[in-house]
Each structure stands twice: as structure tokens, then as C-alpha cells.
Amino acid sequence: MVNTVSFKTTKSDEIFAAAQKLMPGGVNSPVRAFKSVGGQPIVFDRVKGAYIWDVDENKYIDYVGTWGPAICGHAHPEVIKSLSEALEKGTSFGAPCYLENILAEMVIDAVPSIEMVRFVNSGTEACISVLRLMRAYTGRNKIIKFEGCYHGHGDMFLVKAGSGVATLGLPDSPGVPKSVTSDTLTAPYNDLEAVKKLFADHPDEIAGVILEPVVGNSGFIVPDAGFLEGLRLITEQNGALLVFDEVMTGFRISYGGAQAKFGITPDLTTLGKVIGGGLPVGAYGGKKEIMAMVAPSGPMYQAGTLSGNPLAMTAGIKTLELLQKPGTYEYLEEITHKLISGLLTIAKNTGHKVTGGNISGMFGMFFTGEEVHNYDDAKKADTSKFARFHRGMLERGVYLAPSQFEAGFTSIAHTEEDINQTLAMAEEVLKEIPA
Ligand SMILES: *Cc1c(COP(=O)(O)O)cnc(C)c1O
């Protein structure tokens, strides 16, 4: 059952050691490096369904799902089949292709705020582009984002929300000039009063508010009752745009994303992750009147050599088709709720203070006894305990995101048996860790 005895990482360690001489930190995206759990990453060999095999042939139940896209399970046979057929016709046209229409129609039908859409190649690109559009449309420069929300690595979004809510953001990363982030205002998540104050302090200067409607990038944090409604109202009252960054939540917490789930329609939406079905895709869309600003329909420039390529469109189309099967989101809710409620119960029974939850196939657990409503609350969680938990689970064949501040994901490929196995392993690990 348990593979702790056989767990070895000889090949992973060798490959990662070599990688560190070739790429910064040995990786092409920072969180992959396992830095916050104090270990070495495992190097994958292959993925299928709910499982991962590493180069040392350890097998894991996967709750990262390549950070969200693998909602149908990795390498779903129907997605692979469609991709192989598409491959025969070529990988990129750099010209219109009928598949773009199909995916665009599917996205427009599903996501309430989207009447017209532009495909790009990543969530970061979608967010950078939507920011330009917010400014182009309103003729205003400032935006409000929330502390702990991630909108990709565009300069304007790399802002550490410091002390005061009305304080202008400081660059979070060297290389981001102060002049670029001085228009990024920040507020604590779930704090409507802070948002109102920013609008009062900067009348007619704020283009809009962008947020993760359910946070996944500082751990799993849900919007308090009335928060999204409040933002909708405040933005309308101030002639500003409301933008939902649904790169993570789109087609994840419901087919129409958070906006369908909560019944709040933003002006603009960004998408990514799931709509690419495991290939690089992002998208932004919204009201026709706003999207008409985008070139060549309008003057706001944004372009992409590989945007809308037939492979990415194919993976997206097939993935969304699979998600349309009745019962998909009910199944994700059922297994994910079983997982998180099981984890919380086991943790409490073994003396650990925890809080957590899920919406459909997105979940999270913090090692803190207090409720988490924003990033400051999240930071109170015991990250060294999380690191031990993470390592224990890894050694027992369960792959969790290597950070307390990341949401977890299930897929339709996860079975009850996988969940039971995960809970059994969690019990072993949590018993071992001092409460
Ligand atoms: C992942 C993510 C992004 C960035 O997407 P990339 O494809 O990694 O560039 C942006 N916003 C949110 C909410 C995300 O979860």
C-alpha cells in the first residue's frame, strides 16, 4: 500500500542538480522548485488520469493537475485523439482557422459576461491585455487589485500590498519600476470599505477593479457574502470596470466560472488554464462595446504569433465538450468535498488546528485554527507544519501543491478509491507530526 519504503528520488535528484546549472533555480516557473516546502522537486516522467509517475517510477495521486488545466484528468484519451488528428493538419497557421470560432462560441455561450473574446497564449498575457483594455476604454490609468491575488507576472500586477490600503503599491520585484506600479492600488481581499476609500481618494482616476472571484493564489479563499455584489455596485457607481480574473476559476468551479456560480456579471473576464486543456491558452473577453476597442476592430493594440493555433484550440474544445457531460461539476463537488471534509476531520482528530473548504474541484486547507478571509489571515498559517505534511504525503504517493498558498485541484479522473487512499495517507502523516 504505502510506498515510503520504496520511495527514492535518485534520478530526480540527479536531473534536478543538472537543471540547476542550466535554468535559474532549475525550473521554468518558480513554485515548481519546492522552495517553500524545503525539499527538492520530483522530476516527472509521465502523467495519466489522476496519476503521475516520476523518473524513479514512484506513482502519485495528483492534486495539482498541472496547476488547474487537467480537470478531465491528464492525457484524456479523447483529448489526445483529437490532438493527434489536428497535428496531421499542422501546428500553427498564423491565419484564421475554423476551430477558433468553435472555441469562441463555446466560451461566449458559457461565460455570462463574455459577448466577444480574444485568445492569447497564457493567463499572464490575458491579464496584461485586459489591463490595457481597461485603461483604453475608460481613459483612466489606475487599477485596484487585492493583496494576495495573482494576475500573472505583468509589471503592473507585481505589487506587494504594504501597510495602508490607500498606500500606493511598491514594486514586489526588482526590475519593476516604481513608475509602473504607482498606478496599482491595493486593498485587502473581502474589504469593501478599503475599496470605497480608494475610490473616494482617487475620484475619476480608477479604470477598474480586478480580482480572483475565488482566490486560489494565496491558498483557497472564498469571497464573503456580499463582497462580489458590493464590488459590482461600487464600480458601477464610479464609472469603473469590474474584471474577474477567472484564469483559475473559469470552467473550474462551474462551467460558467465564478460569475455563473455567484450570479455576478463583471464587465470583462480573463481565462486560461482549463480552456487550453493542457496546452498554452489564455483569453480575455467581455461586452461587445468594450471588446470593439481591440485591434484591428479598434485602436488598442494586442497581437500574437501563435494565438488561436489549431492545437491549443482543439485541446480546449475537446476539454470543454467533456465538461459539458451532465453531472461533471456535481461529481467534482462530491469527491472534493469528501476529500477536504475528510482532511479537516482527520487533522482535528489528530490535534491539528486547520481550516479549509472547496468549491467544486478547487480546494484548500490552512494549518491555522482561525478563519481565513484574506492574505494576512492566510499568512498566519503554520507553513513549517505544511512543509512536513507535504513531504509526508509525497513519500506516500500523494502529490500536493508545494506551497500552503496554492489551491488544490481534483479532476473527473479521481475516484472515490483515490480519495480514500489519500485520506488514509493523511492520517498516517498527521499522526506523525506533533500537534
Ligand atoms: C495562473 C494564473 C494566472 C497566470 O496564468 P499563466 O498561464 O501562468 O500565465 C493569472 N491569474 C490567475 C488567477 C491564475 O491562477
The ligand as an SDF file (V2000), in Angstrom:
LIG
                    3D

 15 15  0  0  0  0  0  0  0  0999 V2000
   -2.3430   31.0150  -13.2290 C   0  0  0  0  0  0  0  0  0  0  0  0
   -2.9780   32.3320  -13.1230 C   0  0  0  0  0  0  0  0  0  0  0  0
   -2.5860   33.4220  -13.9190 C   0  0  0  0  0  0  0  0  0  0  0  0
   -1.4070   33.3410  -14.8420 C   0  0  0  0  0  0  0  0  0  0  0  0
   -1.5870   32.4140  -15.8650 O   0  0  0  0  0  0  0  0  0  0  0  0
   -0.2730   31.8350  -16.6130 P   0  0  0  0  0  0  0  0  0  0  0  0
   -0.8830   30.9720  -17.6980 O   0  0  0  0  0  0  0  0  0  0  0  0
    0.5020   31.0790  -15.6050 O   0  0  0  0  0  0  0  0  0  0  0  0
    0.4640   32.9810  -17.1680 O   0  0  0  0  0  0  0  0  0  0  0  0
   -3.3030   34.5830  -13.8210 C   0  0  0  0  0  0  0  0  0  0  0  0
   -4.3430   34.7050  -12.9880 N   0  0  0  0  0  0  0  0  0  0  0  0
   -4.7540   33.6940  -12.1970 C   0  0  0  0  0  0  0  0  0  0  0  0
   -5.9250   33.8770  -11.3070 C   0  0  0  0  0  0  0  0  0  0  0  0
   -4.0770   32.4790  -12.2300 C   0  0  0  0  0  0  0  0  0  0  0  0
   -4.4640   31.4900  -11.4150 O   0  0  0  0  0  0  0  0  0  0  0  0
  1  2  1  0
  2  3  1  0
  2 14  2  0
  3  4  1  0
  3 10  2  0
  4  5  1  0
  5  6  1  0
  6  7  2  0
  6  8  1  0
  6  9  1  0
 10 11  1  0
 11 12  2  0
 12 13  1  0
 12 14  1  0
 14 15  1  0
M  END
$$$$
